Amino acid sequence: INPEWNITGNLLEGENFPVYRFLPHRTNGEGFFLAALRKPMNGEECTVDIFERKIKKSKDIKRKKDSTNPQIKELLGKAKKWLKKADEYDWQIINNQIQAFSASHINDLEVLRDSLRVVMAGVKIAEIKGRDLIPDHALSMSNALDLSSFEVYEIDYELAIAYLRKEAISLPETAPLGYILLTYQNRPLGFVKNIGRRANNLYPQEWRIRSGYLPDKIKLVFG
């Protein structure tokens, strides 16, 4: 380990097992912990050959193909139009959720899924609900989103805060109907379904701003 990285190692006296502590007051970031493990197998240590066999096995796995249901195939085709360079992604439908993962790394993903519970991988594109396709918030935050695929509507600061609080919002009559992408200062905030008198707020419930405080002076920081 490069000493300039200021990574802290093992803190137990007399022990030398490989752990790495990225303490927030010493390294850049909010903190991180890393440990290197080697799993025994039949009394012998795992080798690179075992990992290579897992890769070969993953290539032989028959991944779920597109459904033969014409309606599902139509919705999947619609979702593919929402991404730039859609052909560079592996598309899967899991529990009515359409997900896209970089095709160049799909074999690595299958190796991980063989041994780990993968909570999320790639970009969650949309949820299939009956005949409707509901765009996911993760799509609005992705650089892979093709902005030309959606109607985009710019909103002011107060309405942006209301949206991020997941409040019920109403858009002006000039706003297009259907699923539209809201932006503030040309930055995507997320999707709504505008039905005229009101717009269904699709911002994730668990991400909402809970505070009711609104500062007198607006300070914005964009990375």
C-alpha positions as CSV (number, residue, x, y, z in Angstrom):
1,I,0.0,0.0,0.0
2,N,1.3,3.4,-1.0
3,P,1.9,5.3,2.3
4,E,0.6,8.5,0.7
5,W,-2.9,6.9,0.6
6,N,-3.0,7.0,4.4
7,I,-4.9,3.7,4.6
8,T,-4.9,2.2,8.1
9,G,-4.2,-1.5,8.4
10,N,-4.8,-4.0,11.2
11,L,-5.3,-2.5,14.7
12,L,-5.0,-5.7,16.7
13,E,-1.6,-6.4,18.2
14,G,0.0,-9.6,17.2
15,E,-2.3,-10.1,14.3
16,N,-1.4,-9.8,10.7
17,F,-4.5,-10.6,8.7
18,P,-5.2,-8.3,5.7
19,V,-7.7,-5.6,6.6
20,Y,-7.8,-2.0,5.3
21,R,-9.5,0.9,7.0
22,F,-10.2,4.1,5.0
23,L,-10.7,6.4,8.0
24,P,-12.5,9.6,7.0
25,H,-10.1,11.8,8.9
26,R,-7.1,10.3,7.1
27,T,-8.3,9.4,3.6
28,N,-10.6,11.1,1.1
29,G,-14.2,10.1,1.4
30,E,-16.7,9.2,4.1
31,G,-15.0,6.0,5.3
32,F,-14.6,2.5,4.0
33,F,-13.5,-1.0,5.3
34,L,-12.0,-3.7,3.2
35,A,-10.9,-7.3,4.1
36,A,-9.2,-9.8,1.9
37,L,-10.5,-13.4,2.4
38,R,-9.6,-16.7,0.9
39,K,-12.2,-19.5,1.1
40,P,-10.9,-23.1,1.7
41,M,-12.2,-25.8,-0.5
42,N,-11.8,-29.5,0.4
43,G,-9.0,-28.6,2.7
44,E,-7.2,-26.8,0.0
45,E,-7.1,-23.1,-0.9
46,C,-9.1,-21.8,-3.8
47,T,-7.0,-21.1,-6.9
48,V,-7.3,-19.0,-10.0
49,D,-8.3,-22.2,-11.8
50,I,-11.5,-22.5,-9.7
51,F,-12.4,-18.9,-10.6
52,E,-11.8,-19.6,-14.3
53,R,-14.0,-22.6,-14.2
54,K,-16.8,-20.4,-12.7
55,I,-16.4,-18.0,-15.6
56,K,-16.6,-20.9,-18.1
57,K,-19.7,-22.1,-16.2
58,S,-21.3,-18.7,-16.4
59,K,-20.9,-18.6,-20.1
60,D,-22.9,-21.8,-20.4
61,I,-25.8,-20.5,-18.3
62,K,-28.9,-20.0,-20.4
63,R,-30.0,-16.5,-19.3
64,K,-33.6,-15.6,-19.5
65,K,-34.5,-14.6,-23.0
66,D,-37.1,-12.0,-24.1
67,S,-40.6,-13.1,-23.4
68,T,-42.5,-14.5,-26.4
69,N,-45.5,-12.5,-25.2
70,P,-46.1,-9.9,-28.0
71,Q,-47.2,-7.3,-25.5
72,I,-44.1,-7.7,-23.4
73,K,-41.8,-7.7,-26.4
74,E,-43.5,-4.4,-27.5
75,L,-42.9,-2.8,-24.1
76,L,-39.3,-4.0,-24.1
77,G,-38.7,-2.5,-27.5
78,K,-40.2,0.8,-26.2
79,A,-37.9,0.7,-23.2
80,K,-34.8,0.1,-25.4
81,K,-35.5,3.4,-27.2
82,W,-35.0,5.2,-23.9
83,L,-31.3,4.5,-23.7
84,K,-28.4,5.8,-25.9
85,K,-26.6,2.9,-27.6
86,A,-29.2,0.4,-26.4
87,D,-27.4,-2.4,-28.3
88,E,-24.5,-2.2,-25.9
89,Y,-26.7,-3.5,-23.0
90,D,-27.9,-6.9,-22.0
91,W,-31.7,-6.6,-21.3
92,Q,-33.5,-8.6,-18.7
93,I,-37.0,-8.7,-17.3
94,I,-37.1,-9.7,-13.6
95,N,-40.3,-9.6,-11.7
96,N,-41.8,-7.2,-14.2
97,Q,-38.8,-4.9,-13.9
98,I,-36.8,-4.1,-17.0
99,Q,-33.1,-3.8,-16.3
100,A,-30.2,-3.0,-18.6
101,F,-26.6,-4.1,-17.9
102,S,-23.5,-3.4,-19.9
103,A,-23.1,-6.4,-22.3
104,S,-19.3,-6.2,-22.1
105,H,-19.4,-7.2,-18.4
106,I,-22.4,-9.6,-18.3
107,N,-20.1,-12.7,-17.8
108,D,-18.6,-11.0,-14.7
109,L,-22.1,-10.4,-13.4
110,E,-23.1,-14.0,-13.8
111,V,-20.0,-15.1,-11.9
112,L,-21.0,-12.8,-9.0
113,R,-24.6,-14.0,-9.1
114,D,-23.4,-17.6,-8.8
115,S,-22.0,-16.8,-5.4
116,L,-23.6,-13.6,-4.1
117,R,-27.0,-12.1,-3.7
118,V,-26.9,-9.2,-6.2
119,V,-29.3,-6.6,-5.0
120,M,-29.0,-4.3,-8.0
121,A,-26.9,-4.3,-11.2
122,G,-26.9,-2.0,-14.1
123,V,-29.7,0.5,-14.7
124,K,-33.3,-0.2,-13.7
125,I,-35.3,1.1,-16.7
126,A,-39.0,0.6,-16.0
127,E,-41.7,-1.4,-14.4
128,I,-44.2,-3.2,-16.5
129,K,-47.7,-2.6,-15.1
130,G,-50.4,-4.2,-17.3
131,R,-50.2,-2.4,-20.6
132,D,-48.3,0.5,-19.2
133,L,-44.5,1.0,-18.9
134,I,-43.5,3.2,-15.9
135,P,-40.1,4.8,-16.2
136,D,-37.9,4.2,-13.1
137,H,-36.2,7.0,-11.2
138,A,-32.8,5.3,-11.8
139,L,-33.3,6.0,-15.5
140,S,-33.7,9.7,-15.0
141,M,-30.4,9.8,-13.0
142,S,-28.4,7.7,-15.6
143,N,-26.0,9.2,-18.1
144,A,-27.3,6.5,-20.5
145,L,-30.7,8.2,-20.7
146,D,-31.6,9.5,-24.2
147,L,-33.3,12.8,-23.2
148,S,-35.0,13.0,-26.6
149,S,-37.1,10.0,-25.6
150,F,-39.2,12.0,-23.2
151,E,-40.9,15.3,-23.0
152,V,-38.8,17.5,-20.8
153,Y,-40.3,20.3,-18.7
154,E,-38.3,22.9,-16.7
155,I,-39.7,23.9,-13.3
156,D,-38.8,26.6,-10.8
157,Y,-37.1,26.2,-7.4
158,E,-40.3,26.1,-5.3
159,L,-41.8,23.4,-7.5
160,A,-38.6,21.5,-7.6
161,I,-38.5,21.4,-3.8
162,A,-42.1,20.2,-3.7
163,Y,-41.3,17.5,-6.1
164,L,-38.2,16.3,-4.1
165,R,-40.5,16.3,-1.0
166,K,-42.7,14.0,-3.0
167,E,-45.7,16.3,-2.6
168,A,-48.6,16.4,-4.9
169,I,-47.8,18.9,-7.6
170,S,-49.7,20.6,-10.4
171,L,-48.1,21.7,-13.6
172,P,-49.2,24.6,-15.9
173,E,-51.5,23.8,-18.7
174,T,-48.6,24.3,-21.1
175,A,-47.0,21.2,-19.7
176,P,-47.3,18.1,-21.9
177,L,-49.4,15.1,-20.8
178,G,-48.1,11.6,-20.0
179,Y,-44.7,10.7,-18.6
180,I,-42.4,13.7,-18.6
181,L,-39.0,14.4,-17.2
182,L,-38.8,17.3,-14.8
183,T,-35.6,19.4,-14.8
184,Y,-34.3,22.3,-12.8
185,Q,-31.7,24.5,-14.3
186,N,-31.5,21.8,-17.1
187,R,-30.6,19.1,-14.5
188,P,-32.9,16.0,-14.4
189,L,-34.9,15.6,-11.2
190,G,-37.1,12.7,-12.1
191,F,-40.4,11.6,-13.7
192,V,-44.0,12.5,-13.2
193,K,-47.1,11.4,-15.0
194,N,-49.0,14.5,-15.9
195,I,-52.7,13.8,-16.2
196,G,-53.8,17.4,-16.6
197,R,-55.2,18.8,-13.3
198,R,-52.4,17.1,-11.4
199,A,-49.2,15.2,-11.9
200,N,-48.5,11.9,-10.2
201,N,-45.1,12.3,-8.5
202,L,-42.9,9.3,-9.3
203,Y,-40.0,10.4,-7.0
204,P,-38.9,7.5,-4.7
205,Q,-40.6,7.7,-1.3
206,E,-37.4,6.7,0.5
207,W,-35.5,9.6,-1.1
208,R,-37.9,12.4,-0.3
209,I,-36.8,15.6,1.6
210,R,-38.3,15.3,5.0
211,S,-37.5,18.8,6.3
212,G,-40.0,21.6,5.7
213,Y,-37.3,24.3,6.0
214,L,-36.8,26.5,3.0
215,P,-33.7,28.7,3.2
216,D,-34.0,32.5,2.4
217,K,-31.0,32.3,0.1
218,I,-30.7,29.5,-2.4
219,K,-27.2,27.9,-2.6
220,L,-26.7,25.4,-5.4
221,V,-23.7,23.1,-5.8
222,F,-23.5,21.0,-9.0
223,G,-20.7,18.4,-9.4
